[in-house]
Amino acid sequence: MTRLNNVLGRLGDALRRHARLIRWLQWTLVTFYVLLLALPALLPLPDSQARMLDNLTLLAQFIFWGVWWPCVLLSMLLFGRLWCGLFCPEGALTEWISWRGLGRGTPRWIRWGGWPTLGFILTTVYGQLISVYDYAQAALLILGGSTVAAMLVGFLYGRGKRVWCRYLCPVSGVFGLLARLAPVHFKVDEQRWLENLSPRLPPPNCAPLLDIRRMLGARDCHACGRCSGQRGAVQLSARSPNSEILMVSCQRANPWDARLLLFGVIGLAMGAFQWTVSPWFISGKQALAGWLIERNIYWPLQADAPWWLLTHYPQVSDAFSWLDGLLILGYIFGSSLLIGGGLWLLLRAAVSALGHSSEVFARLALTLIPLGGVGLLLGLSSTSVKLLRYEGLVLAWVQPARASLLGAALVWSLWLGWQLIARHSANPVRRLTAFACLLLACAWVGYGWWLQFWGWS
């Protein structure tokens, strides 16, 4: 472990030394990102015979939703928020314009802890309404709109900072959750920092506005390496992937993390990935449509909404009616309440069995991060699999791989939960009762994914 940490420490120091090279890499990615977003939106929709290798729109769709975003999520689990610090186009742009902006102080309303959760919910739901995974115009509207908003916030607030990334980015909360499981992080020795050993490096510009000296874990750190070696107290180090959930007891759990995980990352995301394959959705739509026709109410069946409000591409026979939109909203939010609410009640029951407070509830909820993270990967991988099968690939290994990933995530979450439960009660009856509640919670999530990938297929 010491040898590994020495290698990682040198790698972290290299990130600090080669800041100019990293900036060049960031601008290269910004250029690629802009071209990949803008060009397909200007092209005509691909016909049914088009394929990725001869159609830029389909190729861009696969790169964005089939490769880019699944790899970003996977990188959070492996390397923490390295993507945010080194590669993210939005982060680079908001920091760049912040150096040239008004430099105002960050207002209190921006620092509200619920913005990442609200942003994730709104962008996820809106993306489903306009079919963001399927159409370049929709992707440009959501991703491009987010980038413009990031630059506007950067222009108004901070000086060379990433106020948007710290407080407002719709995926920062999700990234922070997944980064807790990363096996590497920038470890800070506060005692050594206070000793202030010479020689000192110039103070780093921490763009995400962290108090480096008191930084614990990888939740908010962008892993950019700018503080590596500072006062001899900051080093890129290996750790157990479980340490931030089980061992960082001195860091108060953020209640918004539990809300985002249960109702957003697990509940809402499952509904967003499921509705297109759910027989319940189809049955509900048919029943409601029949009810409306019997009463001569036809306007909800009209597919005349603009494309930026509901999917509307009649040239490829894809247009949502107002009824479609209402049912999509109902299904996604219903899934969030049903799945997330069920998890909330089961975890509350577990904490009650242990005889502990809401602080323990917030920590117990975090044991479901492996299950939530793998669920997101499985959901996004559905787009990858769909696009590759359109190209004629069989992909017989996909279902066994999904089962293996889901099973591993279930076991990991249960193991984390048992470790946490054991630390908060010595009574075997209380332990087993709490663990039974956690087991039901994991089974509840596993059943939802089983329906999508096996039960309804």
Backbone torsions as a table, in degrees:
resi	resn	phi	psi	omega
1	MET	NA	-37.9	179.7
2	THR	-63.1	-42.8	179.5
3	ARG	-64.1	-42.1	178.5
4	LEU	-62.0	-42.9	179.6
5	ASN	-65.4	-33.4	176.4
6	ASN	-64.9	-42.0	178.0
7	VAL	-64.8	-45.0	179.1
8	LEU	-64.2	-37.9	178.1
9	GLY	-61.1	-41.3	177.6
10	ARG	-66.8	-35.7	177.6
11	LEU	-65.0	-43.0	177.0
12	GLY	-61.7	-42.5	177.9
13	ASP	-64.0	-35.4	178.4
14	ALA	-64.3	-36.1	176.7
15	LEU	-61.0	-37.7	179.4
16	ARG	-71.9	-39.9	-177.6
17	ARG	-68.7	-34.9	-173.5
18	HIS	-102.8	42.0	-179.0
19	ALA	-59.7	-36.6	-178.9
20	ARG	-66.1	-40.3	177.6
21	LEU	-63.5	-39.1	178.7
22	ILE	-64.5	-39.7	178.1
23	ARG	-63.5	-39.7	177.4
24	TRP	-62.5	-42.3	178.2
25	LEU	-62.9	-41.1	179.6
26	GLN	-61.7	-43.9	-179.5
27	TRP	-68.9	-30.5	174.2
28	THR	-63.3	-43.7	178.6
29	LEU	-68.1	-35.6	176.4
30	VAL	-60.1	-45.7	179.3
31	THR	-61.5	-46.3	178.7
32	PHE	-61.5	-42.7	-179.1
33	TYR	-61.9	-46.9	-179.0
34	VAL	-64.1	-44.9	-179.9
35	LEU	-63.8	-41.5	-177.6
36	LEU	-68.7	-28.6	177.6
37	LEU	-81.7	-45.2	-169.1
38	ALA	-81.5	-45.3	-173.5
39	LEU	-60.8	-48.3	179.8
40	PRO	-61.1	-30.1	-179.9
41	ALA	-68.3	-20.2	179.7
42	LEU	-91.0	-10.8	-176.8
43	LEU	-92.7	157.0	175.4
44	PRO	-66.5	156.6	179.2
45	LEU	-63.9	140.9	179.5
46	PRO	-69.1	146.4	177.9
47	ASP	-83.7	179.4	-174.6
48	SER	-68.4	-18.7	-179.3
49	GLN	-92.5	-6.1	-176.0
50	ALA	-69.4	150.0	177.6
51	ARG	-132.7	162.2	-174.0
52	MET	-58.1	-39.5	-174.2
53	LEU	-73.7	-13.7	178.7
54	ASP	-124.7	12.4	-179.5
55	ASN	-139.8	116.9	-176.4
56	LEU	-63.4	-36.3	-178.7
57	THR	-62.3	-47.5	179.0
58	LEU	-66.8	-37.3	178.4
59	LEU	-64.2	-44.2	178.5
60	ALA	-64.0	-39.5	178.0
61	GLN	-59.9	-43.9	-179.8
62	PHE	-68.0	-41.5	-179.6
63	ILE	-62.8	-45.6	-177.3
64	PHE	-67.4	-57.6	-169.5
65	TRP	-96.7	-20.2	-180.0
66	GLY	-94.5	-25.0	-177.0
67	VAL	-123.3	-54.5	-171.2
68	TRP	-57.2	-61.2	-173.2
69	TRP	-68.7	-41.1	173.8
70	PRO	-59.2	-38.3	179.2
71	CYS	-69.5	-34.7	176.3
72	VAL	-62.2	-46.9	179.1
73	LEU	-62.3	-42.3	179.1
74	LEU	-63.5	-37.7	179.4
75	SER	-63.1	-32.5	178.0
76	MET	-63.2	-40.8	-179.6
77	LEU	-70.2	-29.1	-175.4
78	LEU	-94.4	-39.6	-170.9
79	PHE	-126.3	10.0	-175.0
80	GLY	72.3	-154.4	-174.1
81	ARG	-87.9	42.4	177.1
82	LEU	-59.9	-37.1	177.2
83	TRP	-57.2	-46.4	-178.0
84	CYS	-60.2	-44.0	-174.1
85	GLY	-79.0	-30.4	-172.4
86	LEU	-111.9	-29.0	-167.7
87	PHE	-122.9	-24.6	-169.7
88	CYS	-61.4	121.0	178.7
89	PRO	-62.5	-40.4	179.6
90	GLU	-62.6	-44.0	179.5
91	GLY	-61.9	-44.0	179.5
92	ALA	-62.7	-42.4	-177.9
93	LEU	-69.4	-42.6	-178.9
94	THR	-67.4	-35.0	177.1
95	GLU	-70.9	-40.7	-179.4
96	TRP	-61.2	-47.3	-177.1
97	ILE	-74.3	-23.1	178.0
98	SER	-64.4	-31.9	176.2
99	TRP	-66.1	-23.2	-174.9
100	ARG	-110.2	4.5	-173.9
101	GLY	-92.6	-158.2	-175.3
102	LEU	-80.3	-21.7	175.5
103	GLY	68.2	29.4	-179.7
104	ARG	-72.3	158.1	175.0
105	GLY	-69.8	152.6	-178.9
106	THR	-74.4	119.0	-179.1
107	PRO	-68.7	159.7	-175.9
108	ARG	-63.1	-35.9	-175.9
109	TRP	-66.4	-28.3	177.6
110	ILE	-70.7	-30.1	-176.5
111	ARG	-80.9	3.4	176.4
112	TRP	-59.8	131.8	-172.3
113	GLY	-71.8	-10.7	-176.2
114	GLY	-89.9	-4.9	-177.0
115	TRP	-60.3	-44.4	179.1
116	PRO	-61.1	-36.9	178.3
117	THR	-67.1	-47.4	179.4
118	LEU	-63.0	-41.4	179.3
119	GLY	-63.3	-42.1	178.5
120	PHE	-62.7	-43.0	-179.6
121	ILE	-63.3	-48.9	-175.6
122	LEU	-65.4	-45.3	-178.8
123	THR	-68.6	-36.1	178.1
124	THR	-64.7	-48.1	-178.2
125	VAL	-66.8	-45.5	-179.6
126	TYR	-63.2	-37.7	178.0
127	GLY	-61.6	-36.3	177.3
128	GLN	-70.4	-37.2	-178.8
129	LEU	-65.3	-33.4	-177.6
130	ILE	-108.9	11.3	175.5
131	SER	57.2	59.3	-174.6
132	VAL	-64.0	-28.1	-179.1
133	TYR	-76.3	-15.8	-171.3
134	ASP	-109.4	-19.8	-172.4
135	TYR	-131.7	135.5	-175.9
136	ALA	-66.8	-35.6	179.0
137	GLN	-63.0	-41.3	178.8
138	ALA	-64.8	-41.7	178.3
139	ALA	-63.2	-41.5	178.9
140	LEU	-64.0	-39.4	-179.3
141	LEU	-64.3	-46.9	-175.8
142	ILE	-77.6	-52.7	-177.9
143	LEU	-71.7	-41.6	177.4
144	GLY	-66.3	-38.6	177.3
145	GLY	-63.4	-40.1	176.7
146	SER	-62.4	-39.8	179.5
147	THR	-66.3	-42.0	177.6
148	VAL	-62.7	-43.0	178.7
149	ALA	-62.9	-39.7	178.7
150	ALA	-62.3	-41.7	179.9
151	MET	-69.1	-37.0	177.9
152	LEU	-63.7	-45.3	178.0
153	VAL	-63.3	-40.8	177.9
154	GLY	-63.2	-37.2	178.8
155	PHE	-67.2	-35.4	-176.1
156	LEU	-83.1	-39.6	-167.9
157	TYR	-125.1	143.5	176.8
158	GLY	81.5	167.3	176.1
159	ARG	-132.1	101.2	-176.0
160	GLY	70.6	28.2	-177.8
161	LYS	-116.9	172.4	178.5
162	ARG	-117.9	68.2	-179.9
163	VAL	-61.1	-41.3	178.5
164	TRP	-57.6	-48.9	-176.7
165	CYS	-63.9	-37.6	-176.4
166	ARG	-73.0	-40.5	-168.7
167	TYR	-116.8	-25.9	-166.3
168	LEU	-121.7	-19.2	-175.9
169	CYS	-56.5	128.6	-176.7
170	PRO	-62.9	-20.9	-179.3
171	VAL	-109.9	2.6	-178.0
172	SER	-65.2	-36.1	178.3
173	GLY	-65.1	-42.3	177.8
174	VAL	-64.1	-45.0	179.0
175	PHE	-61.1	-40.4	179.2
176	GLY	-62.9	-37.9	177.1
177	LEU	-64.5	-50.1	-176.8
178	LEU	-65.9	-34.8	-178.4
179	ALA	-64.9	-20.2	178.0
180	ARG	-61.9	-22.4	-177.9
181	LEU	-95.1	-1.2	-176.2
182	ALA	-64.4	136.0	-179.5
183	PRO	-80.2	0.5	174.6
184	VAL	-131.4	149.5	177.1
185	HIS	-162.3	166.1	174.6
186	PHE	-86.9	107.4	-177.2
187	LYS	-86.8	134.8	-179.0
188	VAL	-114.0	126.0	173.6
189	ASP	-97.5	98.6	-173.8
190	GLU	-64.7	-36.2	179.9
191	GLN	-63.5	-42.7	178.9
192	ARG	-67.9	-35.0	176.5
193	TRP	-59.7	-44.9	-178.2
194	LEU	-67.0	-30.2	178.0
195	GLU	-67.6	-21.3	169.9
196	ASN	56.9	53.0	-176.8
197	LEU	-68.4	145.4	175.7
198	SER	-88.7	158.3	-6.4
199	PRO	-79.9	150.5	-179.5
200	ARG	-94.3	141.0	171.1
201	LEU	-85.2	156.3	176.5
202	PRO	-57.3	144.1	179.9
203	PRO	-57.1	131.7	-179.1
204	PRO	-77.4	154.1	172.8
205	ASN	-90.6	101.4	178.6
206	CYS	-83.3	98.7	-174.7
207	ALA	-60.5	-37.0	178.9
208	PRO	-82.7	14.2	169.6
209	LEU	64.1	46.7	179.1
210	LEU	-98.7	150.7	170.0
211	ASP	-85.2	94.6	-170.8
212	ILE	-59.0	-40.7	-176.6
213	ARG	-58.0	-36.5	-175.9
214	ARG	-103.6	13.4	-175.3
215	MET	-70.1	128.0	176.2
216	LEU	-123.3	127.8	176.2
217	GLY	79.0	-172.9	-173.6
218	ALA	-116.2	10.0	-174.8
219	ARG	-58.6	-46.7	-175.5
220	ASP	-108.1	-14.0	-178.2
221	CYS	-70.3	131.5	179.6
222	HIS	-87.9	3.9	174.2
223	ALA	52.4	37.5	-178.4
224	CYS	-81.5	-16.3	178.5
225	GLY	83.6	1.6	-176.8
226	ARG	-66.3	-25.7	-178.6
227	CYS	-98.8	1.7	-176.8
228	SER	-58.4	128.9	-180.0
229	GLY	81.8	-0.5	-178.3
230	GLN	-60.9	122.7	-178.1
231	ARG	53.7	22.8	-179.1
232	GLY	64.9	18.5	-172.1
233	ALA	-118.3	-3.7	-177.3
234	VAL	-121.4	124.8	-176.8
235	GLN	-147.5	138.3	171.8
236	LEU	-69.3	121.8	-171.7
237	SER	-137.7	157.2	173.5
238	ALA	-84.5	156.1	178.3
239	ARG	-156.6	170.0	173.1
240	SER	-71.8	136.9	177.5
241	PRO	-61.7	-14.7	-178.4
242	ASN	-95.1	-7.9	-168.4
243	SER	-63.9	-38.5	-175.2
244	GLU	-70.9	-23.5	178.1
245	ILE	-89.2	-36.8	-173.6
246	LEU	-96.5	-27.6	-167.2
247	MET	-114.2	-16.7	-176.7
248	VAL	-87.9	67.5	-176.0
249	SER	-73.4	-19.9	-177.4
250	CYS	-83.0	-8.6	179.8
251	GLN	-98.0	117.4	-176.0
252	ARG	-64.8	132.7	179.2
253	ALA	-69.6	139.4	178.7
254	ASN	-86.9	120.4	-177.9
255	PRO	-61.5	-25.8	179.5
256	TRP	-69.0	-25.0	177.3
257	ASP	-63.0	-44.3	179.9
258	ALA	-65.6	-41.7	-179.8
259	ARG	-64.0	-44.8	179.6
260	LEU	-63.7	-43.1	-177.3
261	LEU	-64.9	-50.0	-173.2
262	LEU	-73.8	-49.0	-173.9
263	PHE	-90.7	-23.2	-177.3
264	GLY	-102.6	-67.8	-174.3
265	VAL	-63.1	-36.2	-179.9
266	ILE	-96.1	-60.1	-172.9
267	GLY	-69.4	-56.6	-177.2
268	LEU	-65.4	-45.1	-178.3
269	ALA	-62.9	-38.2	178.7
270	MET	-62.6	-43.1	177.1
271	GLY	-62.7	-39.2	-179.8
272	ALA	-66.0	-36.6	179.3
273	PHE	-80.3	-24.3	-171.1
274	GLN	-88.3	-33.2	-165.0
275	TRP	-59.2	-30.0	-177.8
276	THR	-70.7	-19.2	-178.5
277	VAL	-116.0	2.5	-173.7
278	SER	-82.1	123.1	174.1
279	PRO	-67.0	-24.0	176.7
280	TRP	-65.0	-39.5	178.7
281	PHE	-63.6	-45.2	-179.0
282	ILE	-64.5	-44.1	179.9
283	SER	-63.5	-42.5	178.5
284	GLY	-63.6	-40.3	179.0
285	LYS	-64.3	-44.3	-179.6
286	GLN	-64.3	-41.0	-179.8
287	ALA	-65.6	-44.2	180.0
288	LEU	-68.2	-39.0	178.3
289	ALA	-62.5	-42.6	177.6
290	GLY	-63.2	-40.9	178.2
291	TRP	-61.3	-42.0	179.6
292	LEU	-66.7	-42.2	-178.9
293	ILE	-64.5	-40.2	178.7
294	GLU	-59.2	-28.1	-177.9
295	ARG	-103.6	12.1	177.3
296	ASN	58.7	36.4	175.7
297	ILE	-106.1	104.7	-171.1
298	TYR	-108.9	-18.0	-174.1
299	TRP	-61.8	-33.5	178.2
300	PRO	-66.7	-15.9	-178.9
301	LEU	-90.2	-4.0	179.9
302	GLN	-76.9	137.9	178.0
303	ALA	-107.5	66.1	-175.0
304	ASP	-121.7	16.3	178.2
305	ALA	-75.3	150.2	175.6
306	PRO	-66.2	154.9	-174.0
307	TRP	-62.1	-26.1	-178.5
308	TRP	-82.9	-2.4	176.2
309	LEU	-109.6	-46.6	174.3
310	LEU	-139.8	150.5	179.2
311	THR	-51.9	125.0	-177.9
312	HIS	-148.4	90.4	178.4
313	TYR	-133.5	72.6	-176.0
314	PRO	-62.3	-22.4	-179.5
315	GLN	-65.6	-20.0	175.1
316	VAL	-118.1	20.8	177.1
317	SER	57.5	43.5	178.8
318	ASP	-134.4	102.1	-179.8
319	ALA	-148.2	129.5	179.0
320	PHE	-86.6	137.6	170.7
321	SER	-83.6	170.2	176.9
322	TRP	-62.4	-33.8	176.7
323	LEU	-64.8	-40.6	175.9
324	ASP	-56.6	-48.1	-178.5
325	GLY	-60.2	-44.8	179.9
326	LEU	-64.9	-39.5	-179.9
327	LEU	-71.1	-35.5	175.8
328	ILE	-62.0	-46.2	177.1
329	LEU	-59.1	-46.1	-179.1
330	GLY	-63.0	-41.2	-178.4
331	TYR	-66.7	-45.8	-176.9
332	ILE	-66.9	-48.4	-179.7
333	PHE	-69.7	-33.6	175.0
334	GLY	-62.5	-41.1	176.6
335	SER	-62.9	-41.6	178.8
336	SER	-60.2	-45.3	-179.0
337	LEU	-71.4	-40.8	-177.4
338	LEU	-70.7	-50.9	-179.3
339	ILE	-72.5	-53.1	-178.4
340	GLY	-63.2	-42.4	179.0
341	GLY	-64.4	-39.8	177.0
342	GLY	-62.1	-42.8	177.4
343	LEU	-63.5	-41.7	179.9
344	TRP	-58.9	-47.3	-178.1
345	LEU	-66.3	-41.0	-179.6
346	LEU	-66.4	-40.3	178.5
347	LEU	-70.1	-35.4	175.0
348	ARG	-63.0	-40.5	177.5
349	ALA	-63.3	-38.8	178.3
350	ALA	-63.6	-44.2	179.8
351	VAL	-66.1	-38.7	177.7
352	SER	-62.9	-39.5	177.7
353	ALA	-63.5	-32.9	178.1
354	LEU	-78.1	-18.6	-178.3
355	GLY	75.6	35.7	-177.0
356	HIS	-120.9	-179.7	-171.7
357	SER	-94.9	-177.0	179.7
358	SER	-65.2	-23.3	177.3
359	GLU	-61.2	-41.4	177.6
360	VAL	-68.4	-35.8	177.2
361	PHE	-58.9	-46.7	-178.9
362	ALA	-60.8	-37.9	-179.9
363	ARG	-74.4	-37.7	178.6
364	LEU	-65.3	-36.2	177.6
365	ALA	-60.6	-35.7	-178.4
366	LEU	-66.3	-17.5	177.3
367	THR	-68.3	-13.2	177.7
368	LEU	-89.0	4.1	179.6
369	ILE	-58.8	-43.9	177.9
370	PRO	-57.4	-40.8	179.7
371	LEU	-67.4	-40.9	177.6
372	GLY	-67.0	-42.2	-179.1
373	GLY	-66.2	-43.9	178.4
374	VAL	-66.4	-34.7	176.1
375	GLY	-60.4	-43.9	176.7
376	LEU	-61.7	-43.0	178.6
377	LEU	-62.5	-42.5	179.3
378	LEU	-64.5	-41.6	-179.6
379	GLY	-64.8	-46.4	179.0
380	LEU	-68.0	-32.7	179.1
381	SER	-66.5	-19.9	176.6
382	SER	-60.4	-38.1	176.4
383	THR	-64.8	-43.5	178.4
384	SER	-58.8	-47.1	-177.8
385	VAL	-65.1	-42.6	-180.0
386	LYS	-60.2	-46.3	-178.1
387	LEU	-66.8	-38.6	179.1
388	LEU	-69.3	-34.9	177.6
389	ARG	-70.1	-30.5	172.9
390	TYR	-60.8	-27.8	179.3
391	GLU	-82.4	-1.4	177.0
392	GLY	97.8	5.7	179.4
393	LEU	-80.9	141.8	-176.3
394	VAL	-81.6	-47.7	177.1
395	LEU	58.3	53.0	-178.9
396	ALA	-66.5	-19.5	-176.8
397	TRP	-81.0	-7.7	-171.8
398	VAL	-63.8	-48.6	-176.5
399	GLN	-63.5	-45.6	175.1
400	PRO	-60.5	-37.1	179.2
401	ALA	-65.6	-41.7	177.8
402	ARG	-61.5	-44.6	-180.0
403	ALA	-62.5	-40.3	-179.6
404	SER	-65.9	-45.4	179.7
405	LEU	-63.3	-44.9	-179.7
406	LEU	-65.0	-42.4	177.7
407	GLY	-62.9	-42.6	178.9
408	ALA	-63.5	-40.0	179.1
409	ALA	-65.6	-40.4	177.4
410	LEU	-61.2	-46.3	-179.7
411	VAL	-63.8	-42.3	-179.0
412	TRP	-62.6	-47.4	-179.4
413	SER	-63.1	-40.7	179.3
414	LEU	-66.1	-39.7	178.9
415	TRP	-64.8	-44.9	176.7
416	LEU	-59.0	-44.9	-179.2
417	GLY	-61.9	-42.3	179.1
418	TRP	-63.1	-42.3	178.0
419	GLN	-60.4	-43.0	-179.5
420	LEU	-68.2	-42.7	178.5
421	ILE	-61.2	-42.9	-178.7
422	ALA	-63.3	-27.6	-179.5
423	ARG	-77.7	-16.7	-174.4
424	HIS	-111.3	3.1	175.9
425	SER	-160.3	137.0	175.9
426	ALA	-98.8	-6.6	-178.4
427	ASN	-80.1	118.8	-176.4
428	PRO	-62.9	-34.5	179.5
429	VAL	-67.1	-44.9	177.5
430	ARG	-61.5	-42.7	179.4
431	ARG	-59.8	-49.4	-176.6
432	LEU	-67.2	-35.9	177.6
433	THR	-64.8	-45.3	179.0
434	ALA	-64.2	-40.8	-179.5
435	PHE	-67.3	-35.1	177.1
436	ALA	-61.7	-39.4	176.9
437	CYS	-64.2	-41.4	178.2
438	LEU	-66.0	-39.2	178.4
439	LEU	-61.7	-42.1	177.0
440	LEU	-64.0	-38.3	178.5
441	ALA	-62.4	-45.7	179.6
442	CYS	-66.0	-39.5	178.3
443	ALA	-64.7	-35.4	178.2
444	TRP	-60.4	-44.7	178.2
445	VAL	-69.6	-44.7	180.0
446	GLY	-59.7	-36.6	178.7
447	TYR	-64.1	-39.9	178.5
448	GLY	-60.5	-43.6	179.1
449	TRP	-72.8	-31.7	176.4
450	TRP	-62.6	-41.2	177.7
451	LEU	-57.6	-45.3	-175.3
452	GLN	-67.7	-45.0	-170.8
453	PHE	-94.8	-19.4	-178.4
454	TRP	-130.4	-48.2	-175.0
455	GLY	-63.8	-35.5	-177.3
456	TRP	-102.4	-0.1	-175.5
457	SER	-86.2	NA	NA
